[in-house]
Amino acid sequence: MFAQSALGSMYKYGVGVDQDYSMSVKWYRKAAEQGYTDAQYEMGLSHVLGLGSLLDFEEAYFWLLLASASGNVDAVELRNEISNVLSMTQMERIRNRAKRWMEEH
């Protein structure tokens, strides 16, 4: 997981490889899906900024919820910021999705 996330960072910043946000998200996603908190935060951030992924506040909120549950302070702050653009219904649906994800992993 750490290595996958590190590779995501390499692509994000162009360290040792050509900068490629799509490849960055690909590697962050692999680590995030395995529960790596830093990669979950990076997935949330990528969806907030639309770098290497679609601009998608719902998907961002999902990944930031997961990272927040593991104590990532940056994820908590960003999650709180984007909650202002989501409806209560959207946030509840995403919370339920995150809960199911955590139960399965």
Secondary structure, DSSP 8 states (H G I E B T S, - for coil): -HHHHHHHHHHHHTSSS---HHHHHHHHHHHHHTT-HHHHHHHHHHHHHTSSS---HHHHHHHHHHHHHTT-HHHHHHHHHHGGGS-HHHHHHHHHHHHHHHHH-
